[in-house]
Amino acid sequence: MPRAAPLLPALALIALLVLPAPVLGDDDADHERARAAVLRGEALPLDELLARLPLREGERLIEVEFDREDGRWVYELEFIDTDGRVRELEVDALSAAILEDD
């Protein structure tokens, strides 16, 4: 398998760019639901959604959950800033509209 080894980093990079990030919750079911919803066109990939959000300088994503609420898919995102403050956002998974900002 000497030819497959050079392809592994490229395949991993493609997976990171296309699929929702593996930080989706503690539950593998979140990841599978998100991936299926993205493939069906019912949700944005996490990286695309994050690019649309007005994030504060220095914020880092620390947790993601993916749920169905009121008939729509919702990303529940948790960020931490450089001062250790935690910010939680609830975001419509298809439109990237912020539903709640705590």
N, C-alpha and C positions, 0 to 999 in steps of 0.2 A: 503493500500500500504506500509506496513512496510518493505517488502522485496525489493522493488524497490529503496528505498532511498540509501542503501549502494552501489548500482550499479552505481548511477549517477556520482560519482567522477571517477570511472574507465572508464565509457563511454566517459566522457569529455576528459580524458587523451588520450584515443585511438583516438578520433577525432582530437586532437591537433597533434598527431604523424603521422596520415595518411593523413589528408586533408590539403590543403594549408592553411596557416595562415589567420585569419580573418582580418589582416591589409591590405588586398588587396584593394587598392584604396579607393575612397569614394563611388564608384559605386558598388552596389550588383552584377551587370552584370559581372564585373571583376571576382568576386569570383565564380560565376556560370560557366563562360567560363573556368576558370582555373580548377575547379573541374571536369568538363566534359572532358577536354583535358587530365588530369591526368588519369582518368578512361579509356580513349581510348588508353592510352599509347603514347600520343603525347607530353607530358610534364612531367617533374619531379615534385614531390611534393615540395613545397617551402622549407621545412626543409632539404630535401635531396640536393636540389640545393644549399642552403646556406652552407651546410657542404663541398661542393666541391669548394667553392670560396675562394680565398686568401684574407680574410678580414684583415684589419689592427687592431692592438690592440686597444681596447676601443671603436670600432665602434658599434653603435646600429642601428638596422633597424627601420626607422621611417615611411616609406611609400612604398607600392608596387602597381604597376599597371601591368595588364596582357593584352597584345594586340597581334593581328596578324599583322606581318610586313613582306613584301616580301615573303609571302607564308609560314612563320614559326611563331610559338608562341614565344613571347618575354616577359620576366619579366623585368620591369623597376623598379629598386630598388633605394631607397634613404636612405643613412646612415648619421649619425651625430657622430662626434668623441668627445672626452672629452673636446676639445678646442672650440667646437661649429661649426667646419667646416663641411659643407655638401658635401657629395660625391654621385654622381649618377652613377649607373652602368646599362647598358643595356645588358641583358644576354639571350642567346639562351635557351629557356625553356626545350629543350630536351637534349642538350649536355652539358649545363652549360658553354659553351664558352662565354667569355666576348667579346661583340661586340663593346661596347663603354664604356669608363671610363673617366668621367669628374670630 
